[in-house]
């Protein structure tokens, strides 16, 4: 019933999952200096580093990463600011068991710099998406989304902060749904079973 979380930096979504009381078996980073490792260790969670720079190829790195993950036998692998593109082989190995949170309302703005791109596009709402990971970047089946209004005169840091607050609410909820066995993928779409809140958990203020 446990989760392994992959991080590359501060791990604020990792911290939100831990604070929600979700069982986390380990936190793994591709960077030894990731601040999130210290946060996890302070909470008594096992940590490990699999440094991508130590491997000659993405495939070799992913094999080593998968081996470290499987030592903890998790039910779910949760990406929380993990800044590596996973190979198709890795994704296939954990098919249906890898979840990510992306800072946009997918399918809008896959990839990087989402908040700047949202402001440049003039969208009225922006937000975040929890989705299952597939070989195609930021295109897996959507589990849940949360949105915030884009305000007149918004700046990238201000918009990012409001979206991040929603991420911290949404991601633990989606992980819990998975662990409870309430997420079903049918025809490439996710259905949530049981008595749960709507999929779009939005800040309507």
Secondary structure by P-SEA (a helix, b strand, c coil): cbbbbbbcccaaaaaaaaaacccccbbbbcccccaaaaaaaaabbbbbbbcccccccaaaaaaaaaaaaaaacccbbbbccccccccaaaaaaccccbbbbcccccccccccaaaaaaaaacccccbbbbbbbccccccccccbbbbbbbcccccaaaaaaaaaaaaaacaaaaaaaaaaccccccccbbbbccccccccccccc
